[in-house]
Amino acid sequence: MNPDNLVQTTGEWLRATGPESDVVVSTRIRLARNHAAYPFTNRASPHQKAEIEAIVREKVAQVDSDRPLHFINISKLGQLDRQFLVERQLISRELANAEGPRAVVVDDREAVSIMVNEEDHLRLQVMRSGLALDEAWQDIDSVDDRIEQVFDYAFSDEFGYLTACPTNVGTGMRASVMLHLPALVLTKQIEKVFRALQKINLVVRGLYGEGSRASGDFYQISNQVTLGKSESAALTEIREVNRQIIEYERQARTLIIKETRQAIQDRVARALGTLQSATMMTSEETMELLSSVRLGVNVGLVTGLPITLVNELFLHTQPAHLQKLMGTQLDGEERNAARARYLRTRLKEAGPNPN
Amino acid sequence: MNPDNLVQTTGEWLRATGPESDVVVSTRIRLARNHAAYPFTNRASPHQKAEIEAIVREKVAQVDSDRPLHFINISKLGQLDRQFLVERQLISRELANAEGPRAVVVDDREAVSIMVNEEDHLRLQVMRSGLALDEAWQDIDSVDDRIEQVFDYAFSDEFGYLTACPTNVGTGMRASVMLHLPALVLTKQIEKVFRALQKINLVVRGLYGEGSRASGDFYQISNQVTLGKSESAALTEIREVNRQIIEYERQARTLIIKETRQAIQDRVARALGTLQSATMMTSEETMELLSSVRLGVNVGLVTGLPITLVNELFLHTQPAHLQKLMGTQLDGEERNAARARYLRTRLKEAGPNPN
């Protein structure tokens, strides 16, 4: 499979079709798995990593799945294609920048992806639109079962799944929910929410993984603990917490509409006006403005603009996506001009109206 | 005459029909004059001020003029109407806020205005569109001659015209040119220009007189010296200096278009986009954005928007104008909403296009 096939689309998880999609963008669960007969990736020789890759290509990518799986050899991709897969959340930045044999297996809805020779031999991932922890869990559990039949998992009866980093030992599971929390940011309640999450060992990160800033008011909330707690207990905990945060965000949206309607209306109208008129636009500013527009759509201050399109614009204006869409490599200034042009064109087609 | 008659229009001087009107908004000359038989305004009793006012109403306002003159009794106007006349530059803020008998005489093109009982008994003013010092001088000299026949000027053979403040003694003349200098501001050359002007005793101020900030990149340049220098010498000096500044501004415009075209285009397009979409807008921000748009029109980055309309929007979005246009008193927040709505409507009618 060639990444070019994905350029015009978004993954299923970005379609805003799932539950609570006014606040929740997507749910993601990943499992860390390793082969019992090989040293962990950071200790494995290039030859051993190539063997792992071969097992994945010949066996894992061939397991009976709901939809066909495609094997992508990362080391054969150029820098732009690797960054493109990072932006789509199909691979990590670490895997993109690593050396030696490494790969990713994806299905054509981009619901399932399996990173090969990242920190662990396998990183299974399932993504779903909206808050869908149960469905994501059923999906990944089933994928995991089928892979287990062709890939000899490193497993200890005492500890559970063995992983390169001790923080993943046990279930090897990390469940993440990506939320759009513009009203909690605007009302300055977001820090309070985060402090509460830290106390119960949940991790909050920006859109693109560890250490990244929360561009566009997107936040990922994930479990931290993988040892001594079952998958279902961890999922229950993260589900409850997310239900609470969704409720807080909705209350904050109601509050700002009630108490500062004019200011919010102005903010949303200006964001839309700027996106429709600027001729130079950075990725960072795009995220900020689209965040205001997304809030506007969700609180009824903008009509004629589907959330699916807003989500797609977040993705398509990322640097690698933009260059793939334009069909050429662009430097920073050229990207800013191309991004502004792309946004103007797409928004003109949609013809949104501030209310 | 009722100020309401002026609401839908702009004075002739704002029509951008005069010479060099890409850079020069208007030319203004004023003469300070006093009656020989009365103490200066700050020493005059209310009764004496009323007598001055009566002479003006009965004689000065009746002199044979090109166009009919109208007498407006300031002390009978409400606060909003007084502020309205300040915004139109027909009276000073000082006269608006003063107490006691005071008035202004204007013609219906707003080319001539005569303030009564300001710092001096009479402040004659002539305004012209563009750089038109000679024409303005001919106008005011002729008005001055006709008034002199009905109003006994305080004049000393040794010093010239006697005025309340020694800085005006002599010719009593101040000539001001209002320039729009956005490119000199953008290229940070404006400070250098001002330092040069100070050395030759010229005064630089913002749009609304002494001490006011240079909102919208508008600057007034005036002569300081009224003693020991003839009117024609002062006018020659200020004409030469303005020709230079106009040249600098045009060079700066050429430079930014050549070297930072994309950035300027983006700035202009965003300004226009924000003016067309915001739902709340302060007067200060309006001036800034309209300044970018005015620059855009003058360098060919915006089409379909006459400078006359841009000039009119500068004036009509001032607080008192806005309230007169809406026909009601508005508080700050209401004004910001009304201003944004007015701008959206007027710009929609015009349908400008960023190039």
Interface residues (C-beta under 8 A of the other chain):
Chain A: Q262 A263 Q265 D266 A269 R270 L272 G273 T274 Q276 S277 A278 T279 M280 E333 A337 A340 P354
Chain B: Q262 A263 Q265 D266 A269 R270 L272 G273 T274 Q276 S277 A278 T279 M280 E333 A337 A340 P354
